[in-house]
Structures are given as C-alpha cells and as structure tokens.
Amino acid sequence: MNLHITNGLVFQEDKSFQKEDVYVLDHRVVTKDAWMAADPSEFSEIDASDQYVLPGLIDVHSHGAMGCDFSDADPEGLRKILAYEHACGVTTYCPTSMTLPLEQLKEIFSQGSRVASEEHDDNLSHIAGYNMEGPFIDPVKKGAHKKSYIHRPDISFFRQCQEAAAGGIRLVTLAPNAEGALDFIRDLAQYDPAVEVSLGHTSTDYDTALAAMESGALHLTHLYNAMPPLDHRHPGLIGAAADTKGCMAELITDGIHVHDSMIRTAFRLFPDRIILISDSIRAAGLSDGTYELGGQEFQVHGKLATLSDGTIAGSVTNLYDGMCHAIEAGIPMGEAVAAATIHPAKSIGIYEEVGSITPGKRADLLLVDKKMRLDRVL
C-alpha cells in the first residue's frame, strides 16, 4: 500500500492535531524525504479535507463479536471477529480468554496461534498477542467468570498456556489476594518478563495490591468493575493503582459499565495511564437475544448484557464506539484517542510498531469526519 494523504488533521504523539500530509510506502509511514526519494510509480492520493487522520485503534481486552468468541477455539470464528474489529477501526487486537480449565485454554491459545501465524489479510485486525483473563481470580469478584473453573495462581499452569500460544500471551489477570499471587508475579518475571500482570477480579485491600504492584504488576483489568470501590478509609486496588505512577488502567466506556462522571474521574486519577477497552463479547454487532460466555448463558437487551442473576456479562460495544462515548462524556478528543492508541500500545510493548502516525510504524490509519463518524480504515 502506497498512499499520499493530504489536507487532513493528523493526530500527533502529543495528543494534538496538525494539518499535514501523511506518506505511506509499503504499508509503513515514511517521511516526505523518503517518499520523494522512492518516487513511487503507483500510489493512491487521498484528500482528507475536513477529516481527522487517526492511528488504528488497539483493543487489548475483547472476547468476541458477531456470534463468535475467542474461547470457542475456532479459527474461522476468530477470523470473523478480526474482520468485524477491522471494519470498526480496531486494527490491532488482543483476543481474550475466559476462566476455563487448563486443557480448554491450551486448545484456545493453540488455535489462536494458528490464525496469528497466517499471512496477514488487510481486511483483518492484526493479532498483537493474547489476553488471559483468569483463571487466577478471586471467587468473591468473579463477575461473569465461572466459579468452578477458578484456579490458584500457578506458573506451571501459565507456562503450558504460553507454550500453546507460541509465546503470544501478553497479559494475564491475577487477583493479588489469591494464595501465591506474589510468588506468581516474581516467577512470571523470570519466566517471561514480556508478559504484563493485570490485577483485577479481586476483593483485595490497599496494602496487598500495593505489594503486588511493587513486585511488578502494573496493569488493571477493567477499572471499577470486579473490584472494591474507592473508599476514603479503604482505598483498595484503585487507590493503590492511583498511587503507583507506572500502573495503567483499562476502562470500559460503553455507557453501561461505568457512569460518565466516573469516566471523567478515571482520567483525572490516571493521567496518561487510561487504556480504553471494549471487553466485547460474542453479541457485539448482533441484535438482542440469548448467547453464551464462558459456559454460562447471558441475555442482551440493547447495550446491556447480563447473566441470569443480573451480573453484567461484558460489553456489546466495539472500541471505536466506546472511544466516541468517552468524548461525549467530556473527555478531550486527544486524550480519548491516545487512550485507544498510544496507551494500549505502550502497555503491551508494541509502541515501536503501532499506536501513532510516526515514520517507521505500520500505516494503520483511520479517516474520520468532524462528527467522529468513521469514513475509512486504511
């Protein structure tokens, strides 16, 4: 893909927008000098007047869409998810597993690695790695995860999953109050330091959470959800994360999981550290009805997906729509875009490749009109 995009308002690494040209050679952003030196004989020119040029979005926490779930261990289903995500402006994606038995998880990651190893299709999102949400979680805050599948933190268990994933797991959720949690964090740092431990699905207190962060766990699984609320005498996980400057926090902005006031509060508590996620499930992109998640049925009514006991089962909103909702909630556009591009890329160690429109990076680009309507995914 060789492109020359003119007259667009291009998103910058400092979260501003500047009117400038973007040059793309062989699917990579390049400088004007490199473009002129190459002098490509075949290229497309796009006039982006009255449009924003954004980096492709990065969703590091999503289970599925279009009737398919990563945990189905179905390569064709995963491709359908990746096609849906790409069409919605999500060009980099981390398929996310549920709390399930070891053998089932190994099959899920094995099938995922088959798809990830294929020659890339430009109409599919890139798989940046996998998010292993559970089974090392707290039954008290299990959310939509099945209690009988919860497992104590176990580096051998994780190692088998990582081997099945061909080394592709980038995030693993851990309840810091689980027995052996600190040992797991330290063992994982020795076994595979590229994997980020994400604290969540936990009833932990402040001191326990802080100890986990000091041991190297610097990520939060869906802030506010499946954790104790922020209390002035018992600040818990949220307080510990806010006090730990390097800790980044996922946030679901579908208008269901988190009130708009608390979206604004999250961006104040975690400046430059919010990662917007969809946490989407198989009903995303589909109509109301009954679906399955991690061995349990859930019902969808509009934007709300719940288990039979009323527990919110995940989101049916894609990341692009979630980013737009954050803007509608009062988050400055540059901050919201950064939280869906720059921050997730940094959180899983892929910022040198994607996350901004910078020479040398992959040219995953979105053209968006002034009303934030997605026009094209390039």
C-alpha positions, 0 to 999 in steps of 0.5 A: 500500500502506497498512499499520499494523504493530504489536507487532513488533521493528523493526530500527533504523539502529543495528543494534538492535531496538525494539518499535514500530509501523511506518506505511506510506502509499503504499508509503513509511514515514511517521511516526505524525504523518503517518499520523494526519494522512492518516487513511487510509480503507483500510489493512491492520493487521498484528500482528507479535507475536513477529516481527522487522520487517526492511528488504528485503534488497539483493543487489548481486552475483547472476547468476541463479536458477531456470534463468535468468541475467542474461547470457542477455539475456532479459527474461522470464528476468530477470523470473523471477529478480526474482520468485524474489529477491522471494519470498526477501526480496531486494527490491532487486537488482543483476543481474550480468554475466559476462566476455563480449565487448563486443557480448554485454554491450551486448545484456545491459545493453540488455535489462536496461534494458528490464525496469528501465524497466517499471512496477514489479510488487510481486511483483518485486525492484526493479532498483537498477542493474547489476553488471559483473563483468569483463571487466577481470580478471586471467587468473591469478584468473579463477575461473569467468570465461572466459579468452578473453573477458578484456579490458584495462581500457578506458573506451571499452569501459565507456562503450558498456556504460553507454550500453546500460544507460541509465546503470544500471551501478553497479559494475564489477570491475577487477583493479588489476594489469591494464595501465591499471587506474589510468588506468581508475579516474581516467577512470571518475571523470570519466566517471561518478563514480556508478559504484563500482570493485570490485577483485577477480579479481586476483593483485595485491600490497599496494602496487598495490591500495593505489594503486588504492584511493587513486585511488578504488576502494573496493569488493571483489568477493567477499572471499577468493575470486579473490584472494591470501590474507592473508599476514603478509609479503604482505598483498595486496588484503585487507590493503590493503582492511583498511587503507583505512577507506572500502573495503567488502567483499562476502562470500559466506556460503553455507557453501561459499565461505568457512569460518565462522571466516573469516566471523567474521574478515571482520567483525572486519577490516571493521567496518561495511564487510561487504556480504553477497552471494549471487553466485547463479547460474542453479541457485539454487532448482533441484535438482542437475544440469548448467547453464551460466555464462558459456559454460562448463558447471558441475555442482551437487551440493547447495550446491556448484557447480563447473566441470569442473576443480573451480573453484567456479562461484558460489553456489546460495544466495539472500541471505536464506539466506546472511544466516541462515548468517552468524548461525549462524556467530556473527555478531550478528543486527544486524550480519548484517542491516545487512550485507544492508541498510544496507551494500549500500545505502550502497555503491551510493548508494541509502541515501536510498531503501532499506536501513532502516525510516526515514520517507521510504524505500520500505516494503520490509519483511520479517516474520520469526519468532524462528527467522529463518524468513521469514513475509512480504515486504511 
